[in-house]
Amino acid sequence: MYSMSELKTNVGNVTLKNPILLASGTCGVAAREFEPYFNLSELGGVVTKSLSIKPRDGNPTPRVVEIPGCGMLNSIGLQNPGIESFVKNELPYLVEKNATIIINIVGEIMDDYVNAVDFIKARNEITAIELNLSCPNVSGGLDFSQDPKKAFSLVSEIKKITGIPIWAKLSPNVTNITDIVKACVDAGSDGVSLINTVLGLAINRWTKKPTLPRATGGYSGPAIKPIALRMIWETHKKFPKIPIIGIGGIHTTDDAIEFLLCGASCVQIGTANFVNPKISIEIINGLKDYCEKNKLSSISELIGQAHDVSKTFVKV
Ligand SMILES: Cc1cc2nc3c(=O)[nH]c(=O)nc-3n(C[C@H](O)[C@H](O)[C@H](O)COP(=O)(O)O)c2cc1C
């Protein structure tokens, strides 16, 4: 008999019952779609769809393109009911289901974020606020996720108005991810979520035009896993104390383990939900098996181990 392994993990001051969360935008607005498959309380957490101060209709269709074997491109355009309607109609559902709730917030300008966070800033049923720093509709090019100064001021302003832990969700579409991470850390971010989708494009050879009406879209799924791992690697190496929420192409238990070894304290499952809506529970069970087979007393022993030269199996 093995002793029970512990799947609990800490993301800064936040303790999650296990390291598996649903990623924003891949589980509806408030994960109601998962009702037939499992209880939301079994997860480490549920991250809501990005919520904005005003409702958003999203982009024209088609909004998704499958890239067979590699993942998908999406251009949803952050469709959501708006934070006020969410708090009234969706938040009670997540509370009733006993979910660990992470609210993802997005905006075009600073005031959008501040005003949206205002609706939730004092609610103790919320475990963390994830700030989606990339908004596709910004005029003038760079958004909060691509400019360290903008990232710093956004996170600082939000920290001023709420005591709820803040996770800044960053875009991989930058030259140097650690510059942006540093800005968020300096501003008091309690964690960084790495990564959002990678900018991509698909061409329809019949129409001879881009498949998505707005041409570019966000690339996600198995193909982006090495990009996510590289960014987590660089971040953990430079800022070993900042908790990392790993995201990008996680489809299996092995993927999740690789992210933890690389330095993530927990991970989010995105595109894989569209392939198999029960995948997050299967991965939680896979992690239990892994811990028991390897006689780990806690999954958190894995976090960042890939950086630890003393634990290298092959002598170099
Ligand atoms: C259809 C779709 C919608 C998404 N919507 C959001 C969103 O509203 N807010 C956000 O922060 N990320 C959004 N994402 C990004 C995911 O949360 C995740 O960061 C990304 O897909 C990489 O993970 P994956 O490869 O596991 O899907 C979306 C992704 C997809 C595929």
PDBQT file of the ligand as one rigid body, heavy atoms in Angstrom, charges set to zero:
ROOT
HETATM    1  C1  LIG A 401     -11.445  29.191 -28.403  1.00  0.00    +0.000 C 
HETATM    2  C2  LIG A 401     -10.494  29.853 -27.451  1.00  0.00    +0.000 A 
HETATM    3  C3  LIG A 401     -10.894  30.991 -26.733  1.00  0.00    +0.000 A 
HETATM    4  C4  LIG A 401     -10.021  31.601 -25.836  1.00  0.00    +0.000 A 
HETATM    5  N1  LIG A 401     -10.449  32.689 -25.123  1.00  0.00    +0.000 NA
HETATM    6  C5  LIG A 401      -9.626  33.256 -24.190  1.00  0.00    +0.000 A 
HETATM    7  C6  LIG A 401     -10.070  34.344 -23.392  1.00  0.00    +0.000 A 
HETATM    8  O1  LIG A 401     -11.206  34.803 -23.477  1.00  0.00    +0.000 OA
HETATM    9  N2  LIG A 401      -9.203  34.864 -22.492  1.00  0.00    +0.000 N 
HETATM   10  C7  LIG A 401      -7.918  34.391 -22.310  1.00  0.00    +0.000 A 
HETATM   11  O2  LIG A 401      -7.185  34.895 -21.453  1.00  0.00    +0.000 OA
HETATM   12  N3  LIG A 401      -7.482  33.343 -23.061  1.00  0.00    +0.000 NA
HETATM   13  C8  LIG A 401      -8.297  32.786 -23.984  1.00  0.00    +0.000 A 
HETATM   14  N4  LIG A 401      -7.856  31.718 -24.725  1.00  0.00    +0.000 N 
HETATM   15  C9  LIG A 401      -6.473  31.226 -24.531  1.00  0.00    +0.000 C 
HETATM   16  C10 LIG A 401      -6.419  30.005 -23.610  1.00  0.00    +0.000 C 
HETATM   17  O3  LIG A 401      -6.905  30.295 -22.325  1.00  0.00    +0.000 OA
HETATM   18  C11 LIG A 401      -4.969  29.457 -23.538  1.00  0.00    +0.000 C 
HETATM   19  O4  LIG A 401      -4.129  30.459 -22.964  1.00  0.00    +0.000 OA
HETATM   20  C12 LIG A 401      -4.405  29.082 -24.894  1.00  0.00    +0.000 C 
HETATM   21  O5  LIG A 401      -5.404  28.479 -25.696  1.00  0.00    +0.000 OA
HETATM   22  C13 LIG A 401      -3.204  28.129 -24.796  1.00  0.00    +0.000 C 
HETATM   23  O6  LIG A 401      -3.553  26.924 -24.158  1.00  0.00    +0.000 OA
HETATM   24  P1  LIG A 401      -3.972  25.580 -24.941  1.00  0.00    +0.000 P 
HETATM   25  O7  LIG A 401      -2.918  25.337 -25.970  1.00  0.00    +0.000 OA
HETATM   26  O8  LIG A 401      -4.055  24.536 -23.894  1.00  0.00    +0.000 OA
HETATM   27  O9  LIG A 401      -5.301  25.869 -25.566  1.00  0.00    +0.000 OA
HETATM   28  C14 LIG A 401      -8.709  31.085 -25.652  1.00  0.00    +0.000 A 
HETATM   29  C15 LIG A 401      -8.318  29.952 -26.367  1.00  0.00    +0.000 A 
HETATM   30  C16 LIG A 401      -9.173  29.330 -27.262  1.00  0.00    +0.000 A 
HETATM   31  C17 LIG A 401      -8.710  28.108 -28.001  1.00  0.00    +0.000 C 
ENDROOT
TORSDOF 0
